[in-house]
Every structure is written in structure tokens, then in C-alpha cells.
């Protein structure tokens, strides 16, 4: 069977955890940060787990993760 290609865009956005789940960054932390409160910005800084409904899609994009 041939080798599978990794989607490079997905490889830059998702990481695998030790338990086999995927982590991602949260949205809305790139620009227009002046009017957002510091509590909100701090909350957006933390990592989030990929939703179980999207897990299979991410797994297919990262076959060797």
C-alpha cells in the first residue's frame, strides 16, 4: 500500500495528546484585541480539544499523528 500524504495545513493546526485526542487553538485571538477584555483574551489563549464529531476528519488529514 502506498504511503499517505499528511495535510500540511492540518499538521500546523492540530497536535496529538498522549491519550490520542487532538488539541487545537481557539479562534478570535489574532486581531482586534483592543476591545476584548483581558479575561476573555486569557481564556482564548488556552488550548481546546477537537470535538469528537470532528475527530475522524482530523485523523484522516493526519494519518501518522
N, CA, C and O atoms as a DFTB+ gen file, in Angstrom:
260 C
 N C O
     1  1       0.843      -1.187       0.000
     2  2       0.000       0.000       0.000
     3  2       0.890       1.254       0.000
     4  3       1.892       1.290       0.714
     5  1       0.545       2.267      -0.778
     6  2       1.398       3.456      -0.842
     7  2       1.329       4.281       0.441
     8  3       0.396       4.171       1.237
     9  1       2.341       5.098       0.601
    10  2       2.361       5.993       1.752
    11  2       1.250       7.028       1.591
    12  3       0.879       7.387       0.473
    13  1       0.726       7.500       2.718
    14  2      -0.326       8.509       2.704
    15  2       0.285       9.887       2.936
    16  3       1.262      10.028       3.671
    17  1      -0.294      10.887       2.308
    18  2       0.211      12.238       2.490
    19  2      -0.510      12.910       3.653
    20  3      -1.715      12.746       3.846
    21  1       0.266      13.669       4.417
    22  2      -0.282      14.470       5.502
    23  2      -0.721      15.808       4.943
    24  3      -0.023      16.404       4.122
    25  1      -1.877      16.284       5.385
    26  2      -2.302      17.630       5.002
    27  2      -1.506      18.622       5.837
    28  3      -1.683      18.705       7.052
    29  1      -0.644      19.361       5.189
    30  2       0.280      20.232       5.914
    31  2      -0.450      21.322       6.691
    32  3      -0.012      21.706       7.776
    33  1      -1.556      21.823       6.152
    34  2      -2.307      22.857       6.865
    35  2      -2.830      22.312       8.188
    36  3      -2.823      23.015       9.199
    37  1      -3.288      21.049       8.182
    38  2      -3.795      20.436       9.407
    39  2      -2.655      20.147      10.373
    40  3      -2.830      20.259      11.586
    41  1      -1.501      19.779       9.853
    42  2      -0.359      19.463      10.705
    43  2       0.092      20.689      11.495
    44  3       0.621      20.562      12.600
    45  1      -0.121      21.876      10.924
    46  2       0.273      23.093      11.614
    47  2      -0.758      23.515      12.651
    48  3      -0.452      24.337      13.515
    49  1      -1.963      22.977      12.589
    50  2      -3.041      23.418      13.471
    51  2      -3.387      22.453      14.589
    52  3      -3.920      22.871      15.617
    53  1      -3.094      21.165      14.412
    54  2      -3.501      20.163      15.401
    55  2      -2.300      19.394      15.920
    56  3      -1.334      19.154      15.195
    57  1      -2.378      19.007      17.205
    58  2      -1.363      18.169      17.823
    59  2      -2.069      17.012      18.505
    60  3      -3.210      17.150      18.947
    61  1      -1.402      15.880      18.592
    62  2      -1.975      14.716      19.254
    63  2      -1.566      14.740      20.722
    64  3      -0.423      15.061      21.045
    65  1      -2.488      14.404      21.603
    66  2      -2.161      14.328      23.020
    67  2      -1.686      12.923      23.350
    68  3      -1.722      12.029      22.505
    69  1      -1.245      12.740      24.574
    70  2      -0.776      11.432      24.994
    71  2      -1.869      10.392      24.999
    72  3      -1.611       9.205      24.797
    73  1      -3.104      10.840      25.232
    74  2      -4.229       9.893      25.271
    75  2      -4.829       9.659      23.895
    76  3      -5.786       8.895      23.765
    77  1      -4.278      10.311      22.850
    78  2      -4.739      10.064      21.493
    79  2      -5.749      11.049      20.969
    80  3      -6.225      10.894      19.844
    81  1      -6.097      12.069      21.752
    82  2      -7.022      13.091      21.259
    83  2      -6.226      14.161      20.517
    84  3      -4.995      14.126      20.497
    85  1      -6.931      15.105      19.913
    86  2      -6.282      16.205      19.207
    87  2      -6.568      17.506      19.941
    88  3      -7.676      17.723      20.431
    89  1      -5.553      18.374      20.015
    90  2      -5.750      19.694      20.592
    91  2      -5.618      20.734      19.490
    92  3      -4.948      20.516      18.480
    93  1      -6.272      21.867      19.705
    94  2      -6.292      22.943      18.728
    95  2      -6.237      24.272      19.468
    96  3      -6.448      24.331      20.680
    97  1      -5.953      25.329      18.729
    98  2      -6.033      26.690      19.279
    99  2      -7.459      27.186      19.185
   100  3      -8.242      26.689      18.376
   101  1      -7.797      28.150      19.995
   102  2      -9.122      28.752      19.919
   103  2      -9.102      29.929      18.952
   104  3      -8.065      30.554      18.729
   105  1     -10.252      30.213      18.393
   106  2     -10.377      31.302      17.418
   107  2     -10.491      32.653      18.124
   108  3     -10.667      32.715      19.341
   109  1     -10.388      33.722      17.356
   110  2     -10.612      35.102      17.809
   111  2      -9.498      35.660      18.684
   112  3      -9.760      36.514      19.531
   113  1      -8.279      35.207      18.504
   114  2      -7.168      35.757      19.296
   115  2      -6.108      36.349      18.381
   116  3      -4.960      36.497      18.801
   117  1      -6.457      36.697      17.131
   118  2      -5.456      37.168      16.193
   119  2      -5.405      38.677      16.032
   120  3      -4.316      39.248      15.968
   121  1      -6.534      39.328      15.967
   122  2      -6.517      40.777      15.764
   123  2      -7.767      41.366      16.399
   124  3      -8.622      40.635      16.898
   125  1      -7.870      42.698      16.377
   126  2      -8.964      43.415      17.038
   127  2      -9.027      43.059      18.520
   128  3     -10.100      42.799      19.065
   129  1      -7.869      43.050      19.159
   130  2      -7.794      42.617      20.557
   131  2      -7.996      43.770      21.535
   132  3      -8.146      43.541      22.735
   133  1      -8.000      45.013      21.035
   134  2      -8.088      46.162      21.941
   135  2      -9.384      46.186      22.721
   136  3      -9.383      46.492      23.913
   137  1     -10.482      45.870      22.074
   138  2     -11.772      45.983      22.760
   139  2     -12.157      44.719      23.516
   140  3     -13.172      44.708      24.212
   141  1     -11.374      43.663      23.395
   142  2     -11.667      42.431      24.123
   143  2     -11.056      42.508      25.510
   144  3      -9.939      42.993      25.686
   145  1     -11.795      42.029      26.481
   146  2     -11.320      42.088      27.855
   147  2     -10.166      41.129      28.097
   148  3      -9.995      40.152      27.368
   149  1      -9.371      41.415      29.133
   150  2      -8.211      40.579      29.407
   151  2      -8.634      39.184      29.851
   152  3      -7.937      38.213      29.557
   153  1      -9.761      39.061      30.551
   154  2     -10.246      37.732      30.939
   155  2     -10.573      36.903      29.705
   156  3     -10.247      35.719      29.621
   157  1     -11.224      37.554      28.756
   158  2     -11.600      36.854      27.523
   159  2     -10.365      36.433      26.731
   160  3     -10.302      35.316      26.218
   161  1      -9.383      37.331      26.634
   162  2      -8.159      37.016      25.890
   163  2      -7.392      35.882      26.571
   164  3      -6.811      35.026      25.904
   165  1      -7.398      35.885      27.887
   166  2      -6.728      34.823      28.619
   167  2      -7.418      33.483      28.373
   168  3      -6.761      32.456      28.197
   169  1      -8.727      33.508      28.364
   170  2      -9.495      32.277      28.114
   171  2      -9.237      31.756      26.703
   172  3      -9.181      30.545      26.489
   173  1      -9.081      32.660      25.748
   174  2      -8.827      32.259      24.364
   175  2      -7.402      31.743      24.165
   176  3      -7.110      31.105      23.154
   177  1      -6.520      32.015      25.119
   178  2      -5.136      31.582      24.981
   179  2      -4.957      30.096      25.230
   180  3      -3.987      29.496      24.768
   181  1      -5.892      29.502      25.959
   182  2      -5.759      28.091      26.311
   183  2      -6.097      27.203      25.123
   184  3      -6.817      27.606      24.211
   185  1      -5.570      26.002      25.152
   186  2      -5.845      25.029      24.100
   187  2      -7.221      24.410      24.328
   188  3      -7.750      24.435      25.439
   189  1      -7.788      23.860      23.265
   190  2      -9.081      23.178      23.339
   191  2      -8.961      21.832      22.646
   192  3      -8.137      21.655      21.749
   193  1      -9.777      20.899      23.063
   194  2      -9.802      19.591      22.418
   195  2     -10.677      19.658      21.174
   196  3     -11.671      20.385      21.145
   197  1     -10.309      18.906      20.157
   198  2     -11.133      18.807      18.955
   199  2     -12.397      18.031      19.320
   200  3     -12.335      17.015      20.013
   201  1     -13.526      18.515      18.852
   202  2     -14.807      17.879      19.156
   203  2     -14.832      16.443      18.638
   204  3     -14.309      16.170      17.557
   205  1     -15.429      15.528      19.388
   206  2     -15.470      14.125      18.929
   207  2     -16.088      13.945      17.547
   208  3     -15.741      13.006      16.830
   209  1     -17.003      14.839      17.168
   210  2     -17.628      14.722      15.846
   211  2     -16.646      15.027      14.732
   212  3     -16.832      14.571      13.604
   213  1     -15.592      15.799      15.029
   214  2     -14.594      16.136      14.016
   215  2     -13.354      15.253      14.097
   216  3     -12.450      15.375      13.270
   217  1     -13.306      14.367      15.083
   218  2     -12.100      13.575      15.324
   219  2     -11.708      12.745      14.104
   220  3     -10.533      12.704      13.738
   221  1     -12.672      12.087      13.474
   222  2     -12.358      11.222      12.327
   223  2     -11.811      12.035      11.162
   224  3     -10.897      11.588      10.469
   225  1     -12.366      13.228      10.940
   226  2     -11.896      14.082       9.857
   227  2     -10.445      14.516      10.065
   228  3      -9.641      14.506       9.133
   229  1     -10.128      14.893      11.294
   230  2      -8.764      15.314      11.598
   231  2      -7.817      14.123      11.492
   232  3      -6.689      14.267      11.022
   233  1      -8.268      12.956      11.923
   234  2      -7.426      11.758      11.855
   235  2      -7.078      11.424      10.418
   236  3      -5.954      11.005      10.140
   237  1      -8.022      11.600       9.492
   238  2      -7.758      11.310       8.101
   239  2      -6.766      12.308       7.499
   240  3      -5.994      11.963       6.604
   241  1      -6.793      13.540       7.994
   242  2      -5.860      14.542       7.484
   243  2      -4.445      14.316       8.016
   244  3      -3.465      14.724       7.392
   245  1      -4.347      13.654       9.188
   246  2      -3.045      13.425       9.824
   247  2      -2.864      11.919      10.031
   248  3      -2.989      11.440      11.158
   249  1      -2.578      11.174       8.982
   250  2      -2.544       9.715       9.112
   251  2      -1.445       9.193      10.017
   252  3      -1.564       8.084      10.537
   253  1      -0.371       9.958      10.225
   254  2       0.747       9.468      11.022
   255  2       0.868      10.199      12.351
   256  3       1.888      10.073      13.029
   257  1      -0.140      10.951      12.734
   258  2      -0.098      11.688      14.011
   259  2      -0.349      10.750      15.162
   260  3      -0.354      11.176      16.317
